[in-house]
Amino acid sequence: MIEAGRRRGPLVWLAAAGGFAAVTAAAITGGLLWGERGPAASAAPDDAHATAPACAELPAGAVEAAVPSGVLETDTTGPLPGAASGSCAWSSVDVPGAEPRVLTVDFRVHYSDGGGEESGEARAREELGDLARVSEADAAVPLPSLGEDALVRQGAVEPGAAEALFRDGNLVVRVWYGGPADDQARDGAIAVARELAAALR
């Protein structure tokens, strides 16, 4: 069972510093440009996702397998220019007797613009393309089983960490997993991403 709480440990902050919770310069620039074009403040009828999934909707078994006895430390949602975001983070760093693990799942729902010139799905595809270019230095590897633009990469700061990224329509999902050895972190991030992708579809 995943217990809700507010404990914090060092790996949580490493996860944020590793680039998962950080907003890339490309994303910021894109948001400003979308704002100038007057993007929709909510989903259009053709947008597959209107809001970011709630943390409670994530497959509990996948979370428990990645972070045994983990504590839910972050459960946030919020608006962005032409989009909406959500973030969930579980940690077992402060759990007695548990291996220190951190799992963070970040969502960004892109909306079609108000003038109908660009779809939310196209914007989500563009974001993943920007992230793929940023990831070239992080030994990013394509993940075709999760979509043509999905990928997995090593954590930017924390050595024992990996991040899997994929898209479901107009929703971009980033799964950051830290704590175990590199190969285990990579496999763990992919496993959670696959479970989540199956639940979304």
C-alpha positions in Angstrom: 0.0 0.0 0.0 1.3 3.5 -0.9 1.0 5.8 2.1 0.4 9.5 1.7 2.8 11.8 3.7 5.2 14.6 3.5 8.6 13.1 4.4 11.5 14.3 2.4 14.9 12.8 1.7 18.0 13.8 -0.2 17.2 11.7 -3.3 14.0 13.7 -3.7 15.9 16.9 -4.2 18.4 15.1 -6.4 15.5 14.0 -8.6 14.4 17.5 -9.0 17.9 18.7 -9.7 18.4 15.9 -12.2 16.1 17.7 -14.6 12.9 15.8 -14.1 11.0 18.4 -12.2 12.9 21.3 -13.8 11.4 23.1 -16.7 13.7 23.1 -19.8 14.5 26.4 -21.5 12.8 25.0 -24.6 9.6 24.4 -22.7 9.7 27.8 -21.2 10.2 29.4 -24.6 7.5 27.3 -26.1 5.1 28.3 -23.4 5.7 32.0 -24.0 5.2 31.7 -27.7 2.0 29.8 -27.2 0.8 32.5 -24.8 1.4 35.2 -27.4 -0.8 33.2 -29.9 -3.6 33.0 -27.4 -3.8 29.3 -26.6 -6.9 27.7 -25.3 -7.2 27.6 -21.5 -8.8 24.2 -21.6 -8.9 21.1 -23.8 -10.5 21.2 -27.2 -12.9 18.5 -28.3 -10.2 16.7 -30.3 -7.7 16.7 -27.4 -7.5 13.2 -25.9 -6.7 14.4 -22.4 -8.3 17.3 -20.7 -6.4 17.1 -17.4 -3.3 15.5 -16.0 -4.0 12.1 -14.4 -4.3 12.1 -10.6 -1.5 10.4 -8.6 -4.2 8.0 -7.2 -4.8 6.8 -10.8 -1.3 5.5 -11.3 -1.0 1.7 -11.2 -0.4 1.0 -7.5 1.4 -2.3 -8.1 3.9 -0.6 -10.4 4.6 2.1 -7.8 4.9 -0.4 -5.0 7.3 -2.6 -7.0 9.5 0.4 -7.8 9.4 2.0 -4.3 8.5 -0.6 -1.7 6.8 1.0 1.3 7.2 4.3 -0.5 5.6 7.5 0.8 3.7 9.9 -1.5 5.5 13.2 -1.0 4.3 15.2 -4.0 0.8 15.4 -5.5 0.4 18.7 -7.4 -1.4 20.0 -10.4 -1.5 23.4 -12.1 -2.1 25.4 -15.2 0.5 26.4 -17.8 0.3 28.5 -20.9 -1.8 26.4 -23.2 -1.4 23.3 -21.1 -1.9 21.8 -17.7 0.6 19.9 -15.5 0.7 17.3 -12.7 3.5 15.8 -10.6 3.6 12.8 -8.3 6.6 11.7 -6.3 7.1 8.7 -4.0 10.2 8.1 -1.7 11.3 5.4 0.6 14.5 7.3 1.7 13.2 7.9 5.2 11.3 4.6 5.6 13.1 2.4 8.2 14.4 -0.8 6.7 13.6 0.1 3.2 16.0 0.5 0.3 16.3 4.2 -0.6 14.3 4.7 -3.8 12.6 7.7 -5.5 9.9 7.6 -8.2 8.7 10.8 -9.8 6.0 11.0 -12.5 5.4 14.2 -14.3 2.6 15.0 -16.7 2.0 17.8 -19.2 -1.3 18.1 -21.1 -1.0 20.2 -24.2 -4.1 22.0 -25.5 -4.9 22.8 -29.1 -4.6 26.6 -29.7 -7.6 28.8 -29.7 -7.3 29.4 -33.5 -7.1 25.8 -34.4 -3.7 26.2 -36.0 -1.9 23.7 -33.9 -3.3 20.6 -32.1 -2.4 19.6 -28.6 -1.0 16.4 -29.9 1.3 18.3 -32.3 2.5 20.4 -29.3 3.1 17.3 -27.2 5.1 15.7 -30.1 7.1 18.9 -30.3 7.9 18.9 -26.6 9.2 15.3 -26.8 11.3 16.3 -29.8 12.9 19.1 -27.8 13.6 16.8 -24.9 15.1 14.2 -27.3 17.6 16.8 -28.6 18.4 17.8 -25.0 18.9 14.2 -24.1 21.5 13.4 -26.8 24.3 14.0 -24.2 22.6 11.7 -21.7 22.8 8.5 -23.8 19.1 8.6 -24.7 17.8 5.4 -26.3 14.5 5.1 -28.3 11.7 3.1 -26.7 9.6 2.1 -29.7 7.4 -0.2 -27.5 6.0 3.0 -25.9 5.7 5.0 -29.2 7.7 6.3 -32.0 9.0 9.3 -30.0 9.5 7.6 -26.7 12.9 7.3 -25.1 14.9 6.4 -22.0 18.0 8.2 -20.7 20.3 8.3 -17.7 19.7 10.8 -14.9 21.4 14.1 -15.6 22.8 14.5 -12.1 22.2 11.4 -10.0 24.3 8.5 -11.4 21.9 5.8 -10.2 18.9 7.2 -11.9 17.1 7.0 -15.2 14.1 8.7 -16.9 11.6 7.2 -19.4 9.6 9.7 -21.6 6.6 8.9 -23.8 3.5 10.5 -25.2 -0.2 9.5 -25.3 -1.9 11.9 -27.7 -1.6 15.4 -26.2 -0.1 14.1 -22.9 3.6 14.0 -22.3 4.7 11.6 -19.4 8.1 11.6 -17.8 9.0 8.8 -15.3 12.1 9.4 -13.2 13.5 6.6 -11.1 16.5 6.8 -8.8 18.2 4.8 -6.1 19.2 1.4 -7.5 22.2 0.6 -9.8 22.1 2.2 -13.3 20.7 -0.8 -15.2 18.1 -1.4 -12.5 17.1 2.2 -12.5 16.7 2.1 -16.3 14.6 -1.1 -16.2 12.5 0.2 -13.3 11.7 3.5 -15.1 10.7 1.5 -18.2 8.6 -0.9 -16.2 6.6 1.9 -14.6 6.3 3.8 -17.9 4.9 0.6 -19.6 2.3 0.0 -16.8 1.3 3.7 -17.0 1.0 3.7 -20.8 -1.2 0.6 -20.7 -3.4 2.2 -18.1 -3.7 5.4 -20.1 -4.6 3.6 -23.3 
